[in-house]
Amino acid sequence: MSSKWTRRDWIRRSTVAGTAATVAAAEAATSPGRPGWQGASRVEQIATNCEMCFWRCGVLAEVREGKVVKLQGNPEHPLTEGRLCARGNAGTQLLYDPDRLKRPMLRTGARGEGKFREITWDQALDFLADRMTLLKQKYGPESLAFFPHGVASGFFSTLMKAFGTPNSAEPAFSQCRGPREVGYALTFGRGLGSPEPVDLEESKLIVLIGSHIGENVFTSQVTSFSTALERGARLIVVDPRFSVAAAKADWWLPIRPGTDIALLLAWMNVLIAENQYDRDYIAQYAQGMPELAAHVREFTPEWAEGITEIPAARIRETALAMADAKPAVALHPGRHATWYGDDTQRSRAMALVTALLGAWGRKGGIFLPTAIHAGAPKLPPFPTPARERADGAGTRYPLASEEQGLTLGLIDATLSGKPYPIKGWIVYGQNVLESIPLQARTRKAIDQLDLMVVVDVLPVDQVNYADLVLPEATYLERYDAPAIVASAKKPFVAIRQPVVDPLYDTRPGWWIAKQLAGRLGLGDYFPYDTPEQHLATLVKPLGVTTGFLRAHGAAAFEGRPYLDQRTPADGPLFPTASGKIELHSAMLQQLGFDALPRYTPPADPPLGYFRLLYGRAPVHSFARSENNAWLDALMPENQVWINSEAARDLHLEDGRRIVLENQDGARSLPVAVRITPGIRRDCVYMVHGFGHRSRALHLAYHKGTSDTQLMTRIDIDPIMGGTGMRVNFVRVLDPEREA
Amino acid sequence: MARYAMVIDLQKCVGCQACTVACNSEWEVPVGYARTHVHYAGPAGVIPHLVAGPYVAQCNHCSHPTCVRACPTGATYQTDQGSVVVNRDLCIGCGFCVEACPYGARFLDPVRNKVDKCDFCAARVEKGLQPACVITCTAHAKFFGDLEDASSSVSQMVYEKGARRNETPAVHIGPNVYYLGRKANVDLALASFAPRPPRLAAPGRFWRDAVKPLVLAAIGATFLGQAIAFFNQLVKGEGQFDD
């Protein structure tokens, strides 16, 4: 068995041993790049998709003599059409980051100490296979937990299922989109998926509730947003902070944090009381209208004013603006939705406003996905785990996704040994210390493990806690399963292929998973020898050749994004139990939850404390990009936004370094203050992802501070187990004054 | 004759800095420097009546550029299309043009020891491509074209939609980068990043009339010296350099 697959191998194999004659023919006809000559050097442009975040924009990599000299957007990509954000343009600085993990490593010091010795891949894989087998014998296969992130993790997920553990969990659900997916699925029968199908460019009115498009950059979403603005769409932004989007808004509603449900109920009150909702749409498609009308009758704008601190007149005015624009109202469902622990209900309230405006499945509102039916490798059946999931997904938290799981549930199970012991973790592309709050518990859980494995590209802090570190090739050096995206107006398939050979002694994730499977006797779950074969199996039913995809990067298909275009092949319009939009949720009622959303007041900050809010910056992705030389140059650290008046009371000056201390005494690293009128005085804000603690990240080490570190308290959503994180309070310590 | 210009729609721009990185990547700009920057103006005012927004800064390719006058060697010059460009072969890295630019658009590239700045992606435009910042702009907020071509998007934005230049009563040297957007936002952005008076090391005329010929003469003399040395070497043979 070859120990290392390279792009050249792939190209050679694919032409020599293409899985079907048609594919082989296409290979011959279409070369994988667009080679040309530039001066004396041969230049290729190779299409792939980006992984600087998870939006997977189309990329063309310009490769000169084996080196990627430039990345640019792929104009043929159906979603992003040649546009690439700052991070995407800076991808070469991840590929050529000198701090990258370079060789497999075995821990020699204490956990957290960061002392390792380098070993070979054979040694690493033998070690891991032995340890996994040992765990299986001693505690059962369920004792191994998997923490994945990203599309590339599919190969590992297959391995985990084949191994026999149901325990896989990613923050994408319980620390991010989970409440939104559940809230909308309860209402319309389907969640939103990613990229979320918000018809921004066709909307007449955009409503953002805490969404900070522009600071949160997903290329095509920014394009749609700005296109809408150019076409004259109006904009309502509900945010305690004067975000970039708020500065473009027709209405900025600086809401008291945590009171969004009250605002949404009052909007519904106005739409119904003033008979301004889409009566035909509701009559045709929805059930539960009388219950909803009765429920919101008492929630007047005047009632909401006292809670939200938004004047009743503004609430009424914005509700009527929505009514005017209906159904072309794009009420963005948000993305990171785990705020206060009642987030499924807030998402439900957003879904209900969307329904009242007749905007679901309508132009300018939320459009519908069009399924495309890819193939799948023929695998033996997965073993049925002997025990149910350890994290409570589907049981303790009845509507939690069993596919995506609950990260904190797995951490709890690791700590308590209940319902059964969790003794090994494999962390792939996820950052368990920075993306999950309650870091101290996570560290303690890791301490109790028999086996901690991290598969990553960079030496982030969690690497220091690993027994075994497996250095993965970056997205520019590896094949991943293609993006098969239904939630676009034109559904599409897009390829990720290596544009250069892996540097150092790194390997692609699919290879690592397949090699491990071979050693564990699970090789039948990986019935392909090359990525080319895998790709061909997936895309063959779509009528697209691998050669076409390799040359062009993506292929799009016809979509049916609006209700009036749907065909029987698309399935029921509203795949709920009733087949209708469920304004009143029988499912929630059965489970003992509120069938209609209700406002529950969040705890207020104690005197002298601010609520800690956090968000994103356009030049960074989570805690992944801070060591990127080009992005570090643009934004080396985060700052704490503090309201001007509050800062005056605290005698702070702009730019001064302070330390934040939370309600439980957890302290931040020193961080600069940004004094601004652009935030309410009851909260502070910072960009997530900074304050790296790994010295091996030479650029990012100790720059700025981590918001996650200040999250020692959470409110869990009882419906789906989401982790409400905006429930922490901080006060300002001034080291200069106290010294 | 063409007149290249750019228009930036600040209502569409979200300040994501894709332009900055794409430009740095295209032109191999050293880390920590940039040919195009994105700044943020504000917020100004009191909640809830605030104004804020991005501002994109780069070379304005002015019609009456102070940098050209300040350049002692003629390295900085205006093309027939109105772009202001730097001929690196002639640049001696003196930095006078950096001081002379009211927009802070120029910098001394510490790797090449030459002055660098936006050249409207001359090499790309020559090949019929759009500038790197324009093609990557996630918000489709940046437009490039010929102001004298009435059918161009920039011409329409300037002459029909009223895109504005960043000028003050003190500094009006005909910048060819224009800004669109809501009045309050553009007002704030232009006020926050207004041009400063150019800092000319000595009166421009002095440079043009006295120093520039002297420097050119000095350069000529250097070449002459080199040539003499070269012929000397030819005459003497290479033996003496072989140790």
Interface residues (C-beta under 8 A of the other chain):
Chain A: K70 L71 Q72 G73 G82 R83 L84 C85 A86 R87 G88 N89 A90 T92 I213 G214 E215 V217 T219 V222 T223 F225 S226 T227 L229 E230 F242 V244 A245 A246 A247 K248 W252 L253 P254 P618 V619 A629 W630 L631 A633 L634 T676 P677 G678 R680
Chain B: D9 Q11 K12 C13 V14 G15 C16 Q17 A18 T20 V21 A22 N24 S25 E26 V31 G32 Y40 G42 P43 A44 G45 V46 I47 P48 L50 V51 A52 G53 P54 A132 I135 T136 C137 T138 A139 H140 A141 N185
